[in-house]
Amino acid sequence: MQKYIPGKLSTFFAGYKTITYKKGETILRSDDNPQGVYYIKKGFVKMDSIFENGREITLNIFKPGAYFPMTWAVGGIPNAYFFHAHTDVVIYRAPKESVLKFLKKNHDVLFELTRRILVGLDGILQNIEFILCGDAYHRVLGAVFLSAKRFGEVKGNGKITIKIPLTHQDIANIAGMSRETATLAIKRLRKKKIITYKKRLIFIANIKIFEKELGLTKNQEKLPIVS
């Protein structure tokens, strides 16, 4: 298999329609039939499930270079999720048939897509563990941990900056709880100086202390894993 060439995918999508969304706008609804495959050129997109009682849970956050909904495009599964612009977003939209044809011809890109899907699946499975087995405090710790794995930037002094803006409500939606409960846990984390919060960006003061607080095993202590 040929080596994956960064830029090949973006070059392909750049030949198609550009769409912009403002922060908070809905890109796809759960009952929509997608008009194509969406490639993120700029910004972040949330994949959410919204229940009848209005409760919202964030299953994934896509960053530039990601494209969706691939369960629909490749698997033929009807889209069941909401996709919202987490920030201002610039997206290319290409016809599904064109994307599938491109993937079949470019095995390196298909392999990279598979790798990214598996990394994302690992994060979702870990979050399920945190939600099912942890109290509110550790569920919030888990949400911050997963965000650091995906969007963290390590500094020379061992600090991590999570390079995506996250409100208390965003953390609550990842952890599967109310904003009020998440806020109490975040205040506890800040009081213990495990994290700091500035302009909606989260900073982890010390990787090892954070991992110990979360109670990770040695195999899980791999922060960050950015993909």
C-alpha positions in Angstrom: 0.0 0.0 0.0 1.3 3.4 -0.9 2.1 5.8 1.9 -0.7 8.3 2.9 -0.1 11.7 1.4 -1.4 14.5 3.5 -3.3 17.0 1.4 -4.6 14.5 -1.2 -8.0 14.4 0.5 -8.3 18.2 0.9 -7.3 18.7 -2.7 -10.1 16.4 -3.8 -12.8 18.1 -1.7 -11.6 21.6 -2.7 -13.1 20.9 -6.1 -16.6 21.0 -4.6 -19.0 23.5 -3.1 -17.9 25.5 0.0 -20.5 26.1 2.7 -20.0 28.2 5.8 -21.9 27.8 9.1 -21.9 30.1 12.1 -21.3 28.8 15.6 -24.3 26.9 16.9 -25.9 26.4 13.4 -27.2 22.9 12.5 -25.4 21.3 9.6 -27.4 18.0 9.6 -30.5 16.9 11.6 -31.1 13.3 12.7 -33.9 12.9 10.2 -32.1 14.5 7.3 -31.1 12.6 4.2 -27.5 14.0 3.7 -26.9 15.9 0.4 -23.4 14.6 0.3 -20.2 14.1 2.4 -19.0 17.1 4.4 -15.3 17.8 4.8 -14.2 20.2 7.5 -11.8 22.8 6.1 -11.9 25.1 9.2 -13.5 24.9 12.6 -15.0 22.1 14.8 -18.3 20.1 14.3 -20.1 18.3 17.1 -22.0 15.0 16.6 -24.9 15.0 19.0 -27.8 12.8 20.0 -30.8 14.7 21.3 -33.5 12.9 23.3 -37.2 13.6 23.5 -36.8 15.3 26.8 -34.3 17.7 25.3 -31.3 16.1 26.9 -28.2 16.3 24.6 -25.1 14.1 24.6 -22.1 14.8 22.5 -20.7 11.6 20.9 -17.8 13.1 19.0 -16.2 16.4 18.0 -14.7 16.5 14.5 -11.8 18.8 13.6 -10.3 20.1 10.3 -9.5 17.2 8.0 -12.4 15.1 9.2 -15.4 14.2 7.0 -18.9 12.9 7.8 -21.3 11.2 7.9 -19.3 8.1 6.9 -21.6 5.5 8.4 -24.2 6.8 5.9 -21.8 7.2 3.0 -19.9 3.9 3.4 -22.2 1.7 5.5 -25.5 2.8 4.0 -26.9 3.5 7.5 -29.4 6.3 7.7 -28.1 9.3 9.6 -29.5 9.3 13.2 -27.5 12.2 14.6 -27.3 15.9 14.7 -24.2 17.7 13.5 -23.7 21.2 14.9 -21.1 23.9 14.2 -19.2 24.0 17.5 -17.3 27.1 16.2 -17.6 29.0 12.9 -17.1 26.4 10.3 -16.1 26.2 6.6 -17.0 22.9 4.9 -16.7 21.3 1.5 -19.6 19.1 0.4 -19.0 16.4 -2.2 -21.5 13.9 -3.7 -21.4 10.5 -1.9 -20.8 8.6 -5.2 -17.7 10.8 -6.0 -16.3 10.3 -2.5 -16.8 6.5 -2.6 -15.1 6.4 -6.0 -12.2 8.4 -4.7 -11.8 6.2 -1.7 -11.8 3.0 -3.8 -9.1 4.4 -6.0 -6.9 5.7 -3.1 -6.3 2.9 -0.7 -4.0 5.1 1.4 -6.8 7.6 2.1 -9.2 4.7 2.9 -6.7 3.3 5.3 -6.3 6.6 7.0 -10.1 7.0 7.3 -10.2 3.6 8.9 -7.5 4.5 11.4 -9.3 7.7 12.3 -12.6 5.9 12.8 -11.0 3.4 15.1 -9.3 6.1 17.1 -12.6 7.9 17.5 -14.3 4.6 18.4 -11.8 4.1 21.2 -12.6 7.5 22.6 -16.4 6.7 22.5 -15.9 3.4 24.3 -13.7 5.0 26.9 -16.3 7.7 27.5 -19.0 5.0 27.9 -16.8 3.4 30.6 -16.5 6.8 32.4 -20.2 7.4 32.2 -21.3 4.0 33.4 -18.7 3.4 36.1 -17.8 6.9 37.4 -19.4 9.4 39.8 -20.0 12.9 38.5 -16.5 14.1 39.4 -14.8 11.3 37.5 -17.1 11.6 34.6 -16.1 15.2 34.2 -12.4 14.2 34.6 -13.0 11.6 31.8 -14.6 14.2 29.5 -11.6 16.5 30.0 -9.2 13.6 29.5 -10.8 12.6 26.2 -10.7 16.2 25.0 -7.0 16.4 25.9 -6.3 13.2 23.9 -8.0 14.6 20.8 -7.1 18.3 21.0 -4.3 18.6 23.5 -1.0 20.3 23.0 1.8 19.4 25.3 4.1 22.2 26.5 7.7 21.6 27.6 6.9 22.0 31.3 4.4 19.1 31.1 1.3 21.2 30.9 -1.4 20.5 28.3 -3.5 23.1 26.5 -6.8 21.8 25.1 -7.0 23.6 21.8 -10.7 23.8 21.4 -13.1 26.1 23.3 -15.3 24.2 25.8 -18.0 25.6 28.0 -19.3 24.0 31.1 -22.3 22.9 29.0 -20.0 21.3 26.4 -18.3 19.3 29.2 -21.7 18.3 30.6 -22.8 17.1 27.2 -19.7 14.9 26.8 -20.0 13.5 30.3 -23.8 13.0 30.0 -25.0 15.1 32.8 -26.6 18.5 33.6 -24.6 21.7 33.3 -25.0 22.4 37.0 -23.5 19.1 38.0 -20.6 19.5 35.6 -20.0 23.0 37.0 -19.6 21.7 40.5 -17.1 19.1 39.4 -15.1 21.7 37.4 -15.0 24.0 40.4 -13.6 21.1 42.4 -10.9 20.5 39.7 -10.0 24.2 39.7 -9.8 24.4 43.5 -7.4 21.4 43.5 -5.4 23.2 40.8 -5.7 20.2 38.5 -7.0 22.4 35.7 -7.3 26.1 35.0 -9.9 27.6 32.7 -9.2 30.8 30.7 -11.3 32.1 27.9 -13.1 28.8 27.5 -9.8 27.0 27.0 -8.8 24.3 29.6 -5.2 23.9 30.8 -4.0 20.8 32.6 -1.3 21.7 35.0 0.4 18.4 35.3 -0.2 15.3 33.2 0.8 12.7 35.8 -1.3 14.3 38.6 -4.3 14.5 36.3 -4.0 10.8 35.3 -3.6 9.7 38.9 -6.7 11.7 39.9 -8.6 9.9 37.1 -7.3 6.5 38.3 -5.9 5.4 34.9 -4.0 2.2 34.4 -0.5 2.3 32.9 -1.9 1.2 29.5 -4.3 4.1 29.5 -1.7 6.8 30.5 -1.1 8.0 27.0 -1.9 11.7 26.9 -2.4 13.2 24.5 -3.2 11.0 21.5 -4.1 13.5 18.7 -5.6 12.3 15.5 
